[in-house]
Amino acid sequence: MKQILLITDGCSNVGESPVLAAAHARQEGITVNVVGVVDFGTIGELGSREIADIAKAGGGISRIVGTPQLAQTIQMMTRKTVVQTIQQAVNIEVQKILGEGSLAELPPQQRSQMVTMVDELTETTSLRIALLIDASASMKPKLGAVMDAIRDLALSLEAREGRSEIAVFHFPGRNSSEDAMLDIDWTHDVAEIRSLFSRLKMRGATPTGPAIFKVLEHYRCDKLDEYRDDPPGGEDRAREGMIGGYVV
């Protein structure tokens, strides 16, 4: 299961539309969630609308929060998106059996099995989250809260039963117009996350759209590696078998 978690204060101003970039991510099976980090009153209507539009295009959810709520919000959004994705897969299987019916129409015992399965898969499904951090000049006062939130997220993922990996990007890159820079490649090591923030330099413009495309390129490289190791349809067949075992 793949996600991009964008942490920003909105108002991109360089390059392609971030809404278009998020739509491309969704087409490739990658959910885009967006947390708008604001001190209330500092973000305009345009910024908050952009944050909502990016998440909608990316099939994810968005929240606009103050820095004190950031850590709790990020963990909640991550878990909620995982649950939603699994529920969608379950509903597809249910519809194959019931036609236009829903999970609520299953007999009580089968419905209980399905609910249990969703809970189990939420904790055991493999998860990859690409954190994309807005490191433009306007985010500098919020960096401390972002650091704490990412450490907490890493610890919560470490506690999951399933394999969880994080990659971290920030934007802009080395200069104010560069799309994004990879800080940490896929890892489940919390210690690596802790070392990140000494390297972040808050500066420049906000190329949110190009940054999302940069993360997509990284996911595509991984997909090529997976394709070499796993025949086409292998993952889908495994998922169908796992869900199908509960629906009888």
C-alpha positions in Angstrom: 0.0 0.0 0.0 1.5 3.3 -1.1 1.0 6.9 0.1 2.4 10.3 -0.3 2.0 12.4 2.8 2.5 16.1 1.9 3.2 18.5 4.8 2.8 22.1 3.6 1.4 25.5 4.4 -0.1 25.8 0.9 0.2 28.2 -2.0 2.6 26.5 -4.4 4.1 29.1 -6.8 6.5 27.2 -9.1 6.0 24.7 -11.9 3.2 22.3 -12.6 -0.1 22.2 -10.8 0.1 20.1 -7.6 -3.5 19.1 -8.2 -2.6 17.6 -11.6 0.4 15.9 -10.0 -1.8 14.3 -7.3 -4.2 13.1 -10.0 -1.3 11.3 -11.7 -0.3 9.7 -8.4 -3.9 8.4 -7.9 -3.9 6.9 -11.4 -0.7 5.0 -10.4 -2.3 3.6 -7.2 -0.6 6.1 -4.8 -2.8 7.9 -2.4 -2.0 11.6 -1.6 -2.8 12.9 1.8 -2.1 16.5 2.7 -1.6 18.2 6.1 -1.8 22.0 6.1 0.4 23.3 8.9 -0.8 26.7 9.9 -0.8 29.2 12.7 -4.4 30.1 12.3 -4.8 33.4 10.4 -1.6 33.0 8.4 -3.0 30.9 5.6 -5.3 32.5 3.0 -8.4 31.1 1.3 -6.3 30.2 -1.7 -3.8 28.1 0.3 -6.5 26.1 2.1 -8.4 25.5 -1.1 -5.3 24.2 -2.8 -4.6 21.8 0.1 -8.1 20.3 -0.1 -7.9 20.1 -3.9 -4.6 18.2 -3.9 -6.0 15.6 -1.5 -9.2 15.2 -3.4 -7.3 14.7 -6.7 -5.0 12.2 -5.0 -7.8 10.1 -3.5 -6.7 11.1 0.0 -7.8 13.3 2.9 -6.6 16.7 4.0 -6.5 18.5 7.3 -5.6 22.0 8.3 -4.1 22.1 11.8 -2.1 24.2 14.1 1.3 23.0 15.1 0.2 21.5 18.5 -2.1 19.0 16.7 0.3 18.0 13.9 1.7 14.7 15.3 -1.7 13.3 16.3 -3.2 14.4 12.9 -0.6 12.7 10.8 -0.9 9.4 12.6 -4.7 9.6 12.4 -4.7 10.3 8.6 -2.2 7.6 7.9 -4.3 4.9 9.7 -7.6 6.2 8.2 -6.3 6.1 4.7 -5.1 2.5 5.2 -8.5 1.5 6.5 -10.3 3.2 3.7 -8.2 1.5 1.0 -8.8 -1.9 2.6 -12.5 -1.3 2.9 -12.7 -0.4 -0.8 -11.0 -3.7 -1.7 -13.5 -5.6 0.6 -16.5 -3.8 -0.9 -15.4 -4.9 -4.4 -15.3 -8.5 -3.2 -18.7 -8.1 -1.5 -20.2 -6.6 -4.7 -19.0 -9.6 -6.7 -21.2 -11.8 -4.4 -24.1 -9.5 -3.7 -24.3 -7.4 -7.0 -25.2 -3.9 -5.9 -25.4 -5.0 -2.3 -23.2 -3.8 0.5 -21.3 -5.1 3.5 -24.3 -4.3 5.7 -26.4 -6.8 3.8 -24.2 -9.8 4.7 -25.5 -12.2 7.4 -24.2 -11.1 10.8 -21.6 -13.8 11.1 -20.0 -13.1 7.7 -20.3 -9.3 8.4 -18.4 -9.8 11.6 -15.7 -11.8 9.8 -15.3 -9.0 7.3 -14.9 -6.3 10.0 -12.3 -8.5 11.8 -10.4 -8.9 8.5 -10.3 -5.1 7.9 -8.9 -4.6 11.4 -6.3 -7.4 10.9 -5.2 -6.1 7.5 -4.9 -2.5 8.8 -2.1 -3.7 11.1 -0.5 -6.4 8.8 -0.6 -4.9 5.3 2.8 -3.7 4.0 2.9 0.1 3.9 5.1 2.6 2.2 4.8 6.3 3.0 6.8 9.0 1.1 6.9 12.0 3.3 7.1 15.2 1.3 8.0 18.2 3.4 7.5 21.8 2.3 10.8 23.4 3.3 10.1 26.8 1.8 10.9 29.9 3.8 7.4 30.3 5.2 7.6 26.9 6.9 10.6 27.7 9.0 8.7 28.5 12.2 6.9 25.2 12.0 9.9 23.0 11.5 10.1 21.9 15.2 6.5 20.6 15.1 7.2 18.8 11.8 10.2 17.1 13.4 8.2 15.9 16.4 5.3 14.7 14.2 7.6 12.6 11.9 9.4 11.0 14.8 6.1 10.0 16.3 4.8 8.6 13.0 8.0 6.6 12.6 7.6 5.1 16.0 3.9 4.2 15.4 4.8 2.5 12.1 7.6 0.6 13.8 5.0 -0.8 16.2 2.8 -2.2 13.4 2.9 -6.0 12.6 3.2 -5.4 8.9 6.3 -4.1 7.1 6.3 -0.3 7.1 8.8 1.9 5.3 9.3 5.6 5.0 11.2 7.7 2.5 11.6 11.4 3.1 11.8 14.2 0.5 11.9 18.0 1.0 11.3 20.8 -1.4 12.6 23.0 -2.9 16.0 21.3 -3.4 19.4 22.8 -3.5 18.2 26.0 -5.1 14.9 27.8 -4.8 13.4 26.4 -8.1 14.5 22.8 -7.9 11.7 20.3 -7.5 12.6 18.1 -4.6 15.4 16.3 -2.9 15.5 12.8 -1.5 16.8 12.9 2.1 16.2 9.3 3.2 15.5 6.4 0.9 13.1 3.6 2.0 13.8 2.7 5.6 12.1 1.3 8.7 14.9 2.6 11.0 13.7 5.4 13.2 17.3 6.4 13.9 17.6 7.5 10.3 14.6 9.8 10.6 16.1 11.5 13.7 19.2 12.5 11.7 17.2 14.1 9.0 16.4 17.5 10.4 20.0 18.8 10.8 20.2 18.7 7.0 17.1 20.6 6.2 17.5 24.2 5.1 14.3 26.3 4.9 14.4 28.6 2.0 13.1 29.7 -1.4 9.8 29.2 -3.3 7.2 26.4 -3.2 7.3 24.0 -6.2 4.7 21.6 -4.8 3.6 20.1 -8.1 7.1 19.3 -9.4 8.0 17.9 -6.0 5.0 15.4 -6.2 6.2 14.4 -9.7 9.7 13.8 -8.2 8.3 11.4 -5.6 6.3 9.6 -8.4 9.5 9.0 -10.3 11.0 7.4 -7.2 7.9 5.1 -6.8 8.2 4.1 -10.5 11.8 3.0 -10.1 10.7 0.8 -7.2 7.8 -0.6 -9.3 10.3 -1.6 -12.0 12.3 -3.5 -9.4 9.2 -5.2 -8.1 8.2 -6.2 -11.6 11.5 -8.1 -12.0 10.9 -9.9 -8.8 7.1 -10.6 -9.0 5.1 -11.7 -12.1 2.3 -9.4 -13.3 -0.8 -9.8 -11.2 0.9 -11.6 -8.4 0.1 -9.1 -5.8 -3.5 -8.7 -6.9 -4.0 -12.4 -6.9 -2.6 -12.7 -3.4 -4.9 -9.9 -2.2 -7.9 -11.5 -3.8 -7.1 -14.8 -2.1 -6.7 -13.1 1.3 -10.0 -11.3 1.0 -11.8 -14.2 -0.7 -11.1 -16.4 2.3 -13.4 -14.4 4.4 -16.3 -14.2 2.0 -18.1 -17.5 1.7 
